[in-house]
Amino acid sequence: MTMRDAAEHDAPEGFGARVRKALAWRWGSQLVAQFITWGSTIMVVRLLEPSDYGLFAMSQVIVTALHFLNGWSFASSLIQADRVGDREIGQVFALLLLTNGLLAAAQLALAPIVADYYGQPEVGRLLRVQALIFLAIPFTALPTALLARRLEFRSQGIANLVSAAVAATTALALAWYGFGVWALIYAPIAGIAVRAVIMSIAARLWVRPVFDLRGARRMIGFGGALTLCQLFWIIQSQSDIFIAGRVFSVYELGLYSEALFLTLIVTGRFIPPLNDVAFPAYAELHKAGRSLGPYFERTMQSVLLVVTPIYIGLALTAPEAILVVFGEKWTGMAPIVSGLAIVMPLMAVQIICSPTCTATGKEGIYLATSIAGAILFAGSFFIGVQFGAQGLVRAWWVAAPLLLIFTLALTLPQIDLPLRRLVVAAAPPVLACLAMVGVVGGLRLALPAEIGPVATLALLGTAGAATYAGMLYLVWPDIVRQSIAMIRRTPADPLPTAAATPAPAGRTRDAAE
């Protein structure tokens, strides 16, 4: 049965059950996998030095840039297509093999050039080994698309859990035995290799590549458009490290890159898995003739209800949180974390806009916002880097709001959603967080300094969480009840929203994830 057939014949309850099950597996497995990764990361950070993360960040500019060009969008074209046969799957497989082979070769060629640019020979050696990542991409991208097309995420969830455990164990073992920055290199390679094997088996990927690309114009056009968008996303997401790499010391760059990684955990780790479900769900709804406006409105509110208190809470407690979790040698990144966390809720909303465009065939909007993001962020970073790490933080403050305004101006008319409704939906989490800021700020002033960072963090965190939850419950009880009902709803119940919290690929610590 094609996706069009499913959209027309599947009962609302059946569609809701499939989406809820997909969300449960994709997001739930990511949540567990992330806790595994966090546990390992905290221990690895304590074992390694900021300079190790500085070297790693330098190499990641190239790895991440090439990773975004890996042809995953060709596989995504299978999700949007009405009908898919063995020939189309074989053609996508061939495109993935060719693309990633060329990218691996390009990274090998660029390695000495990048090392010379930074003045760090070790970066060249890191890049040569990391080229192995591209060999596994075809065996993860294609199975992922085939399973996502059917909203089947159980196998992906299992693959995520196993690969996360393998990568975390590898990183911790190598860091413990003194491998330094190489612990950060071999861990993702081990993880993605395991994931490729599991996904290929789960999707029964026994297809041969078809290098005869006649008739593949649609998938090449769709994939090419998204790849072009990713090219501009590369500029937006990597220009800060690329620019700062020649200005900051390795130690300073390590502090900034690790602070950025910490603040992007939610938008880069938890939102993208939900977007993996949202894209096929939105595409199916669109083919059934349904408006995406109400779904996007509920999606945005759900995202903000979760991410806003996390980020504002992090901004308020960063000095104690960094000292307690990462140790004294990392306290220099606390003001960077505080500044970046403030703007991250805006980035979360920015991220969830793209599925509505790509699922409805409006790739031009995604391209326009990607170009705008590249110009705004790269330009802001170029100016801000002159003022150190805090200059880059303020560049985020300028670029992120401007990009979100531009994106919403293009996106909302396409899904028939008035801006007023979006503002009303965003009001509860925003106002509840403002109350949290007042309570936590007042409590910090009242607490004696001698109680220590652990007690301070515990008291501030508890007070902030209680204030946020209490404010929502007292002022917007309907939203609380709806959220609880959504969690408790059985698979047989109708789903009021197509997808609770989608998002496209975010910026991550390593390309393998």
C-alpha positions in Angstrom: 0.0 0.0 0.0 1.3 3.5 -0.9 1.4 6.4 1.6 -1.5 7.9 -0.4 -3.5 4.8 0.0 -2.8 4.7 3.7 -3.8 8.3 4.2 -7.1 7.8 2.4 -8.1 4.5 3.9 -6.5 4.4 7.4 -8.9 5.4 10.1 -7.9 8.4 12.3 -7.5 6.0 15.2 -5.2 3.8 13.2 -3.0 6.7 12.1 -2.9 8.1 15.6 -1.8 4.8 17.0 0.9 4.4 14.4 2.3 7.9 15.1 2.2 7.4 18.9 3.9 4.1 18.6 6.6 5.6 16.3 7.1 8.5 18.7 7.3 6.2 21.7 10.1 4.1 20.0 12.0 6.8 18.3 12.0 9.4 21.1 11.9 7.0 23.9 14.9 5.1 22.6 16.7 8.4 22.0 16.0 9.4 25.6 17.5 6.2 27.0 20.4 6.3 24.6 21.1 9.9 25.6 21.2 9.0 29.2 23.8 6.4 28.4 25.8 8.9 26.4 25.5 11.6 29.1 26.8 9.2 31.8 29.8 8.4 29.6 30.3 12.0 28.5 30.5 13.4 32.0 33.1 10.8 33.0 35.0 11.4 29.7 35.0 15.1 30.2 36.5 14.7 33.6 39.3 12.5 32.2 40.1 14.7 29.2 41.3 18.3 28.9 39.7 21.3 27.3 42.5 21.3 24.7 41.4 17.8 23.6 38.0 19.2 22.9 39.5 22.1 21.1 41.4 19.8 18.7 38.2 17.7 18.2 36.1 20.8 17.5 38.6 21.9 14.8 38.3 18.5 13.0 34.5 18.5 13.4 34.1 21.6 11.3 35.1 19.5 8.2 33.5 16.3 9.3 30.2 17.9 10.1 30.3 19.9 6.9 30.8 16.9 4.7 28.4 14.8 6.8 25.6 17.2 5.9 26.3 16.5 2.2 26.2 12.7 2.6 23.1 12.2 0.4 20.7 11.3 3.3 18.2 13.6 1.5 18.2 11.1 -1.4 17.0 8.5 1.0 14.4 10.9 2.4 12.9 11.2 -1.1 11.6 7.7 -0.6 9.5 8.8 2.3 7.7 11.5 0.3 7.2 9.4 -2.8 3.8 8.0 -3.6 5.1 4.7 -4.8 8.5 3.0 -4.3 9.9 -0.1 -6.0 13.1 -2.1 -6.0 14.5 0.0 -8.8 14.0 3.3 -6.9 15.6 1.8 -3.8 18.5 0.5 -5.8 19.0 4.0 -7.4 19.0 5.6 -4.0 21.5 3.0 -2.7 23.8 3.8 -5.7 23.6 7.6 -5.1 24.5 7.0 -1.4 27.5 4.8 -2.3 28.8 7.3 -4.8 28.2 10.4 -2.7 29.8 9.0 0.5 32.8 7.5 -1.4 33.5 10.9 -2.9 33.1 12.6 0.6 35.5 10.2 2.2 38.1 10.9 -0.6 37.5 14.6 -0.2 38.1 14.5 3.6 41.4 12.6 3.0 42.4 15.3 0.6 41.4 18.2 2.8 43.1 16.8 6.0 46.5 18.4 5.5 45.0 21.7 4.3 42.8 22.0 7.4 45.8 21.1 9.6 47.8 23.9 8.0 44.9 26.3 8.4 44.7 25.8 12.2 48.4 25.2 12.6 47.7 21.9 14.3 49.2 18.8 12.6 47.2 16.5 14.9 43.9 17.7 13.2 45.0 16.2 9.9 45.5 12.8 11.5 42.1 13.0 13.2 40.4 13.8 9.9 42.0 10.9 8.1 40.7 8.4 10.6 37.2 10.0 10.7 36.8 9.5 7.0 35.8 5.9 7.9 32.4 7.3 9.1 31.3 7.8 5.5 31.6 4.1 4.6 28.7 3.3 7.0 26.3 6.1 5.9 24.6 4.2 3.0 23.9 1.3 5.3 22.2 3.6 7.8 20.5 6.2 5.7 18.6 3.8 3.3 17.3 1.4 6.0 16.2 4.4 8.1 14.2 5.9 5.2 12.6 2.5 4.3 11.5 2.0 7.9 10.4 5.6 8.5 8.2 5.4 5.4 6.1 2.8 7.2 6.4 4.7 10.5 8.2 1.7 11.9 10.7 2.9 14.5 11.1 -0.1 16.8 14.2 -1.4 15.0 15.7 2.1 14.9 15.1 2.4 18.6 17.0 -0.9 19.3 19.8 0.2 17.0 20.1 3.6 18.8 20.3 1.9 22.2 23.0 -0.7 21.1 25.1 1.8 19.2 24.9 4.4 22.0 26.1 1.7 24.5 29.0 0.7 22.2 30.1 4.3 21.5 29.8 5.2 25.2 31.8 2.2 26.3 34.5 2.8 23.7 34.9 6.5 24.6 35.1 5.8 28.3 37.6 2.9 27.9 39.9 4.9 25.6 39.8 8.0 27.8 40.5 5.9 30.9 43.6 4.4 29.2 45.0 7.7 28.2 44.1 8.0 24.5 43.2 11.6 24.9 41.4 13.2 21.9 41.3 9.8 20.1 38.7 8.6 22.5 36.3 11.2 20.9 37.3 9.9 17.4 37.0 6.1 17.7 33.8 6.1 19.8 31.4 7.5 17.1 33.1 5.3 14.5 32.3 2.2 16.6 28.8 3.4 17.2 27.8 4.1 13.7 29.3 0.8 12.4 27.2 -1.2 14.9 24.1 0.9 13.9 24.7 0.2 10.2 24.7 -3.5 10.7 21.6 -3.6 12.9 19.6 -1.3 10.6 20.6 -3.2 7.4 19.4 -6.4 9.0 16.2 -4.8 10.3 15.2 -3.3 7.0 16.2 -6.5 5.0 18.5 -4.4 2.9 19.4 -7.0 0.3 19.0 -4.7 -2.7 21.7 -4.2 -5.3 22.7 -0.7 -6.2 21.3 0.6 -9.5 23.8 3.0 -11.1 21.5 3.5 -14.1 19.8 6.7 -12.9 17.2 7.1 -15.7 13.9 7.9 -14.2 15.4 9.2 -10.9 14.9 12.8 -11.7 12.3 13.4 -9.0 14.4 11.9 -6.2 17.5 13.6 -7.4 15.7 16.9 -7.5 14.2 16.5 -4.1 17.5 15.2 -2.6 19.5 17.9 -4.4 17.3 20.7 -3.0 17.6 19.4 0.6 21.4 18.9 0.1 21.7 22.5 -1.0 19.8 23.5 2.1 22.2 21.5 4.2 25.1 23.3 2.5 23.9 26.6 3.9 23.1 25.0 7.3 26.8 24.0 7.4 27.8 27.6 7.0 25.3 28.6 9.7 26.2 25.9 12.2 30.0 25.6 11.7 31.1 29.1 10.9 31.7 30.0 14.6 34.2 27.3 15.2 35.8 27.8 11.7 36.3 31.5 12.4 37.2 31.2 16.0 39.7 28.4 15.3 42.3 30.9 14.0 41.6 33.5 16.7 41.1 31.5 20.0 43.6 29.3 21.7 43.0 25.6 21.7 41.9 25.9 25.4 39.5 28.8 24.7 38.0 27.0 21.7 37.6 23.9 23.8 35.6 25.8 26.4 33.4 27.4 23.8 32.8 24.3 21.8 31.9 22.2 24.9 29.6 25.0 26.1 27.9 25.0 22.8 27.6 21.2 22.8 26.0 21.3 26.2 23.4 23.9 25.3 22.6 22.2 22.0 21.9 18.8 23.7 18.1 19.3 23.7 17.7 20.8 20.3 20.3 18.6 18.7 19.5 15.3 20.4 15.9 15.1 21.5 14.1 17.2 18.9 15.5 15.6 15.7 14.3 12.0 16.6 10.8 13.4 16.9 11.2 15.1 13.6 12.0 11.8 12.1 8.5 10.8 12.9 7.0 14.2 12.0 8.2 14.3 8.4 6.5 11.1 7.2 3.4 11.9 9.4 3.1 15.4 8.0 3.6 14.1 4.4 0.8 11.6 4.9 -1.5 14.2 6.4 -0.7 16.6 3.5 -1.5 13.9 0.9 -4.8 13.3 2.7 -5.7 17.0 2.2 -5.4 18.0 5.9 -4.2 21.4 7.0 -0.9 21.3 9.0 -1.6 24.5 10.9 -3.3 23.0 14.0 -0.7 20.3 14.1 2.2 22.7 14.0 0.6 25.0 16.6 0.3 22.1 19.0 3.8 20.9 18.1 5.4 24.3 18.9 3.6 24.6 22.2 4.6 21.1 23.2 8.2 21.8 22.3 8.3 25.1 24.3 6.6 23.5 27.3 9.6 21.2 27.5 12.7 23.0 26.3 12.0 26.5 27.7 12.2 25.7 31.4 15.3 23.4 30.7 17.2 26.2 29.0 16.1 29.0 31.2 16.9 26.9 34.3 20.3 26.1 32.8 21.0 29.8 32.3 20.1 30.5 35.9 22.2 27.8 37.5 25.1 27.4 35.0 27.9 28.3 37.5 26.9 25.7 40.0 25.9 23.1 37.4 29.2 23.3 35.6 31.2 23.1 38.8 29.3 20.1 40.2 28.9 18.1 37.0 32.1 18.8 35.0 34.6 19.9 37.7 36.6 23.0 38.5 38.7 23.0 35.3 35.6 23.6 33.2 34.2 26.6 35.3 35.3 29.0 32.6 32.6 27.8 30.3 29.8 28.7 32.8 29.1 32.3 31.5 29.2 31.0 27.9 26.6 28.3 28.8 24.4 30.9 30.5 24.4 33.2 27.5 23.8 30.5 24.9 21.0 28.9 26.9 18.9 32.0 26.8 18.5 31.9 23.0 18.1 28.2 22.5 14.2 28.1 22.9 14.1 30.3 19.8 16.3 27.8 17.9 14.0 25.0 19.0 11.1 26.7 17.3 13.3 27.5 14.3 14.1 23.8 13.9 10.5 22.5 13.9 9.5 24.7 11.0 11.3 22.7 8.3 9.2 19.5 8.4 6.1 21.5 7.4 7.9 22.8 4.3 9.6 19.6 3.1 6.6 17.4 3.8 4.4 19.6 1.6 6.9 20.0 -1.2 7.9 23.6 -0.3 11.6 23.0 -0.4 12.1 26.5 -1.7 11.1 27.9 1.7 13.5 25.7 3.5 16.2 26.8 1.0 15.4 30.5 1.6 15.6 30.2 5.4 18.8 28.2 5.1 20.4 30.9 3.0 19.2 33.6 5.4 20.6 31.6 8.4 24.0 31.2 6.7 24.2 35.0 6.1 23.0 36.0 9.5 25.0 33.6 11.6 28.3 33.8 9.6 28.1 37.6 9.5 27.4 37.9 13.2 30.1 35.4 14.2 32.6 37.3 12.0 31.9 40.5 14.0 31.5 38.8 17.4 34.7 36.8 17.4 36.6 40.0 17.8 35.2 40.2 21.4 36.1 36.7 22.4 33.7 33.9 23.5 31.1 36.4 24.8 31.2 38.1 21.4 30.1 34.8 19.8 27.4 34.4 22.4 26.0 37.9 21.6 26.2 36.9 17.9 23.7 34.1 18.7 21.5 36.7 20.4 21.3 38.7 17.2 21.1 36.1 14.6 18.7 33.6 16.1 15.7 35.9 16.6 16.1 37.5 13.2 16.2 34.1 11.5 13.1 32.9 13.4 11.2 36.0 12.4 12.1 35.4 8.7 11.3 31.7 8.9 7.8 32.2 10.4 7.0 34.9 7.9 7.5 32.4 5.1 6.2 29.3 6.9 2.9 30.4 8.6 1.1 31.4 5.4 1.8 28.1 3.8 0.1 26.2 6.7 -2.8 28.7 7.2 -1.7 29.5 10.8 -2.1 33.1 12.0 0.7 34.6 14.0 -1.7 35.5 16.8 -2.6 31.9 17.4 1.1 31.0 17.6 1.8 33.8 20.1 -1.2 32.6 22.3 0.1 29.0 22.2 3.6 30.2 23.2 2.4 32.4 26.1 2.0 29.7 28.9 5.6 28.4 28.8 7.1 31.8 28.3 5.2 33.5 31.1 5.7 30.5 33.5 9.4 30.8 32.8 9.4 34.5 33.6 7.9 33.7 37.0 10.6 31.0 37.4 13.3 33.6 36.7 11.9 35.9 39.4 11.7 33.2 42.1 15.1 31.7 41.3 16.8 35.1 41.1 15.3 36.2 44.4 16.3 32.9 46.1 19.9 33.2 44.9 20.2 36.6 46.5 18.8 35.2 49.8 21.0 32.1 50.0 24.2 32.3 52.0 27.4 31.6 50.1 28.7 29.1 52.6 26.1 26.4 51.8 28.2 25.3 48.8 27.5 24.7 45.1 25.7 21.3 45.5 23.1 22.6 48.0 22.7 25.9 46.0 22.1 23.9 42.7 19.6 21.6 44.5 17.7 24.5 46.1 17.6 26.7 42.9 16.6 23.8 40.7 13.8 22.6 43.0 12.4 26.1 43.4 12.6 26.8 39.7 10.9 23.5 38.7 8.2 24.0 41.4 7.5 27.5 40.3 7.2 26.6 36.6 4.9 23.6 37.2 2.8 25.4 39.8 2.3 28.4 37.4 1.2 26.2 34.6 -1.2 24.2 36.9 -2.8 27.2 38.5 -3.1 29.5 35.4 -3.3 27.1 32.5 -4.8 23.8 34.0 -6.3 22.8 30.6 -2.8 22.6 29.1 -1.6 20.5 31.9 -4.6 18.1 31.6 -4.1 17.9 27.8 -0.5 17.0 28.2 -1.2 14.4 30.8 -4.0 13.0 28.7 -1.7 12.7 25.7 0.8 10.7 27.8 -1.9 8.4 29.1 -3.8 7.9 25.9 -4.0 4.3 24.8 -3.0 3.3 21.3 -6.6 2.9 20.3 -7.5 6.5 21.2 -7.5 9.2 18.5 -4.4 11.4 18.3 -5.2 15.1 18.5 -1.9 16.0 16.9 0.0 14.4 14.1 3.3 14.6 15.8 4.1 16.0 19.2 7.5 17.5 18.7 9.3 17.2 15.4 12.6 18.8 14.4 15.2 18.4 11.7 18.8 17.4 12.2 20.5 19.6 14.6 24.1 20.4 15.4 25.7 17.5 17.3 29.1 16.7 18.9 29.9 14.3 16.1 28.7 13.4 12.7 28.1 9.8 13.6 25.1 10.7 15.7 
